[in-house]
Amino acid sequence: MNQIIDPADSLAGNIGVYIEQGGVQVDQLTTPITGQYGFVNIPEDHYTLGIVATSVPMGWVPLTTSVDTSFIGCDQQVSLDWLLVIDCDFDTTYTVSICPDEVYVLQGQSYLPGTTQTVQLSNVQGCDSTYTFTVNPLPSSWDILNVNVCVGDTYTWQDQEWPAGTQEIMLFENAAGCDSVLQLNVANFPAVGITTIPSPSCPNVNSGTLTIQGTGGLPPYLYSVGGIDFQTDSLFIAIPAGTSLAVLEDANGCQASTPFSIETLPVLVV
């Protein structure tokens, strides 16, 4: 790690070394396990010696990748040693996603959503590593659910009955694992009113009539005698004497009802 060749360094084999002249390769060899190598019968001239980058083990880099040298005269020997050092050139860019109310922690430092930061760290070998990261917020939500119910009814949600007047704030976990807030508001539809105008029936003849009138709610209305078959006409005819139930339903599906009686006209005596 001191970037100096000394006795503490280990020899490296299987490293490619080349010699070239004027950009043209003259020769190439692979070092034995002892790390020693040599080129022979090289004419005097100017040369470049270099390390074959693809032969260097992963995680290591040559401190010097190439050296220019010259051979002059006969029997000249040039000695070149190469030093491999740990590759400290580690840069990475990444993105993390967290919930809006959380923080991303790196090396004891907290970073909020929306942060883009470049941090330089050193490992145990003393190499600097550069991390560039962006902290993105995962989706959370605040939704408002407004519902209406008929007067006297409740709204069924989450296996519970919620009456009119409810203003409840509830906390859930969404698909991203973040808090999601829902505000439930329950109100009444406008109340529906009903009145009836009955007419008597002749004795032994179903000749009574009934007119149903509606107020409030949301027109148009539907009308029924007995609450079974509804019609758009508010007038009912051929009703027998007696007591029954008039029912009115508005466009919201809300109903109002009231009992009514059809009287019997007196028997005409001639």
For each residue, the residues with C-beta under 8 A, 3 or more apart:
1: 85 86 125 126
2: 6
3: 63 83 85
4: 83
5: 9 81 83
6: 2 9
7:
8:
9: 5 6 83
10:
11: 33 34 35 36
12: 15 31 35 57 84
13: 31 32 33 34 35
14: 30 31 33 55
15: 12 30 31 35 51 52 55 56 82 84
16: 28 29 30 31 51 52 54 55
17: 28 29 30 31 37 49 50 51 52 82
18: 25 27 28 29 49 50 52
19: 25 26 27 28 39 42 47 48 49
20: 23 24 25 26 47 48 50
21: 24 26 45 46 47 48
22:
23: 20
24: 20 21
25: 18 19 20 28
26: 19 20 21 39 42 47
27: 18 19 39 42
28: 16 17 18 19 25 52
29: 16 17 18 37 39
30: 14 15 16 17 55
31: 12 13 14 15 16 17 34 35 36 37
32: 13 35 36 37
33: 11 13 14
34: 11 13 31
35: 11 12 13 15 31 32
36: 11 31 32
37: 17 29 31 32
38:
39: 19 26 27 29 42
40:
41:
42: 19 26 27 39 47 71
43: 71
44: 70 71 72 73 74 76
45: 21 70 71
46: 21 68 69 70
47: 19 20 21 26 42 68 69 70 71
48: 19 20 21 66 67 68 69
49: 17 18 19 66 67 69 80
50: 17 18 20 65 66 67
51: 15 16 17 55 56 62 64 65 66 82
52: 15 16 17 18 28 55 56
53: 56 62 65
54: 16
55: 14 15 16 30 51 52
56: 15 51 52 53 60 61 62 84
57: 12 60 84
58:
59: 86 87
60: 56 57 84 85 86 87
61: 56 84 85 86 87 89
62: 51 53 56 65 82 83 84 85
63: 3 82 83 84 85
64: 51 67 82 83
65: 50 51 53 62
66: 48 49 50 51
67: 48 49 50 64 80
68: 46 47 48
69: 46 47 48 49 78 80
70: 44 45 46 47
71: 42 43 44 45 47 76 78
72: 44 76
73: 44 76
74: 44
75:
76: 44 71 72 73
77:
78: 69 71
79:
80: 49 67 69
81: 5
82: 15 17 51 62 63 64
83: 3 4 5 9 62 63 64
84: 12 15 56 57 60 61 62 63
85: 1 3 60 61 62 63 88
86: 1 59 60 61 125 127
87: 59 60 61 90 127
88: 85 125 126 127 128 129
89: 61
90: 87 127 128 129 130
91: 129 130 131 132
92: 129 130 131 132
93: 131 132 133
94: 131 132 133
95: 133 134 135 136
96: 104 133 134 135 136
97: 135 136 137 138
98: 102 103 104 113 135 136 137 138
99: 102 113 137 138 140 176 177 178 179
100: 113 137 138 140 178
101: 140 178 179
102: 98 99 113
103: 98 110 111 112
104: 96 98 110 111 112 113 115 133 135
105: 108 109 110 111
106: 109 111 119 131 133
107: 119 121
108: 105
109: 105 106 119
110: 103 104 105
111: 103 104 105 106 115 117 133 135
112: 103 104 115 135
113: 98 99 100 102 104 135 136 137
114: 135 136 137
115: 104 111 112 134 135
116: 132 133 134 135
117: 111 132 133 135
118: 130 131 132
119: 106 107 109 130 131 132 133
120: 128 129 130 131
121: 107 128 129 131
122: 126 127 128 129
123: 126 127 129
124:
125: 1 86 88
126: 1 88 122 123
127: 86 87 88 90 122 123
128: 88 90 120 121 122
129: 88 90 91 92 120 121 122 123
130: 90 91 92 118 119 120
131: 91 92 93 94 106 118 119 120 121
132: 91 92 93 94 116 117 118 119
133: 93 94 95 96 104 106 111 116 117 119
134: 95 96 115 116
135: 95 96 97 98 104 111 112 113 114 115 116 117
136: 95 96 97 98 113 114
137: 97 98 99 100 113 114 140
138: 97 98 99 100 176 177 178
139: 174 176 178
140: 99 100 101 137 174 176 178 179 180 181
141: 174 180 181
142: 180 181 182 183
143: 180 181 182 183
144: 182 183 185
145: 157 182 183 184 185
146: 185 187
147: 155 184 185 186 187
148: 186 187 188 189 252
149: 153 154 155 163 164 186 187 188 189
150: 153 188 189 192 252 253 254 255
151: 164 188 189 191 192 254
152:
153: 149 150 164
154: 149 161 162 163 164 186
155: 147 149 161 162 163 166 184 186
156: 159 160 161 162
157: 145 160 162 184
158: 170
159: 156
160: 156 157
161: 154 155 156
162: 154 155 156 157 166 168 184 186
163: 149 154 155 166 186
164: 149 151 153 154 186 187 188
165: 186 187
166: 155 162 163 184 185 186
167: 183 184 185 186
168: 162 183 184
169: 181 182 183 184
170: 158 181 182 183 184
171: 179 180 181
172: 179 180 181 182
173: 177 178 179 180
174: 139 140 141 177 178 179 180
175:
176: 99 138 139 140
177: 99 138 173 174
178: 99 100 101 138 139 140 173 174
179: 99 101 140 171 172 173 174
180: 140 141 142 143 171 172 173 174
181: 140 141 142 143 169 170 171 172
182: 142 143 144 145 169 170 172
183: 142 143 144 145 167 168 169 170
184: 145 147 155 157 162 166 167 168 169 170
185: 144 145 146 147 166 167
186: 147 148 149 154 155 162 163 164 165 166 167
187: 146 147 148 149 164 165
188: 148 149 150 151 164 191
189: 148 149 150 151 217 218 250 252 254
190: 216 217 218 252
191: 151 188 216 217 254 256
192: 150 151 214 215 216 217 248 249 250 254 255 256
193: 214 215 216 217 256
194: 212 213 214 215 246 247 248 256 257 258
195: 212 213 215 258
196: 210 211 212 213 246 258 260
197: 210 211 213
198: 208 209 210 211 239 260 261 262 263
199: 208 209 210 262
200: 208 241 262 263 264 265
201: 205 206 207 208 239 240 241 262 263 264 265
202: 205 207 264 265
203: 264 265 266 267
204:
205: 201 202
206: 201 238 239 240
207: 201 202 238
208: 198 199 200 201 238 239 240 241 262 263
209: 198 199 235 236 237 239
210: 196 197 198 199 225 235 236 239 246 260 262
211: 196 197 198 234 235 236
212: 194 195 196 223 234 236 246 248
213: 194 195 196 197 234
214: 192 193 194 217 219 221 223 234 248 250 256
215: 192 193 194 195
216: 190 191 192 193 250
217: 189 190 191 192 193 214 221 250 251 252 254 256
218: 189 190 250 251 252 254
219: 214 250 251
220: 232 250 251
221: 214 217 234 248 249 250 251
222: 230 231 232 248 249 250
223: 212 214 230 231 232 233 234 236 246 247 248 249
224: 227 228 229 230 231 246 247 248 249
225: 210 236 239 244 245 246 247
226: 229 244 245 247
227: 224 245 247 255 257
228: 224
229: 224 226
230: 222 223 224 247 249
231: 222 223 224
232: 220 222 223
233: 223 236
234: 211 212 213 214 221 223
235: 209 210 211
236: 209 210 211 212 223 225 233 239
237: 209
238: 206 207 208
239: 198 201 206 208 209 210 225 236 244 262
240: 201 206 208 262
241: 200 201 208 262 263 264
242: 261 262
243: 259 260 261 262
244: 225 226 239 259 260 262
245: 225 226 227 257 258 259 260
246: 194 196 210 212 223 224 225 257 258 259 260
247: 194 223 224 225 226 227 230 255 256 257
248: 192 194 212 214 221 222 223 224 255 256 257
249: 192 221 222 223 224 230 253 254 255
250: 189 192 214 216 217 218 219 220 221 222 253 254 255
251: 217 218 219 220 221
252: 148 150 189 190 217 218
253: 150 249 250
254: 150 151 189 191 192 217 218 249 250
255: 150 192 227 247 248 249 250
256: 191 192 193 194 214 217 247 248
257: 194 227 245 246 247 248
258: 194 195 196 245 246
259: 243 244 245 246
260: 196 198 210 243 244 245 246
261: 198 242 243
262: 198 199 200 201 208 210 239 240 241 242 243 244
263: 198 200 201 208 241
264: 200 201 202 203 241
265: 200 201 202 203
266: 203
267: 203
268:
269:
270:
